[in-house]
Amino acid sequence: MMAEAQSHSPVRGARTPFYFNSAEHLLRIEPQRAATLAELLEAIQSCRAESIFQHTFRTLQEHHFIQEGYSNDFAHWAFFACNENGLAERLSSVDVREFTSIETLRHCFAEIIDDYLARSPVVRDRRALEPFYFCASDTVVVPTTFVARNMKEFAEALERISVHSVHYHFIEARLRLSLRSNDFSVWLEQMGLKRTAQLLNQIDIYTSTLQGVRNRIVRIVETALA
């Protein structure tokens, strides 16, 4: 990594500046709802991709300050509304970073629920304590005053932007990029810093708050500057 850093001056200009944005989200209730696990399975199979993203990646922003508990809304509902801890644990074990498309992620959740119901058919149509309402978000992009034209400015901006901006570029960007990367890594690769970009993509978004994610990003970028 040091060899990579040495070949790129921290003040060397990028071909394209990085403009930091944040976002506001207008939450919308979708047509799908579930009162049983069988209905949850059917809804997951038919809902829009934006809804799958909402209940997985977006959940990380809404509860970014919680470091313990279930990592997605499906797992949370399976435990608290259906009292099915075994299913909740299996759903929570899904690491969304391993997926390169929403459709593959959707299929994974559906497969887990389908297998669980096949093994425990008695719970298939048992009504939950409360329904699961499928939601999605309309994103309104909000420009910030921060812009980076080189690595030094990039590192400085990362320390000053809000965690909402971190989420927009690092987590929400994955929906735009088919889950393959994030805005920060894409820009770093354009700068020729492929190793640094890879290290950012490897950051565990589950075991840390968004502030912790930001701190890790800053450390990686500062190492590349050293």
Secondary structure, DSSP 8 states (H G I E B T S, - for coil): -HHHHHTS-TT---SS-EEEEEEEEEEEEEEEEESSHHHHHHHHHHS-HHHHHHTTHHHHHHTTT--SS-SSHHHHHHHHTT--HHHHHHHHT--GGG-S-HHHHHHHHHHHHHHHHHH-GGGTT---SS-EEEEEEEEEEEEEEEEESSHHHHHHHHTTS-HHHHHIIIIIHHHHTTTS--HHHHHHHHTT-HHHHHHHHT--SSSS-HHHHHHHHHHHHHHHH-
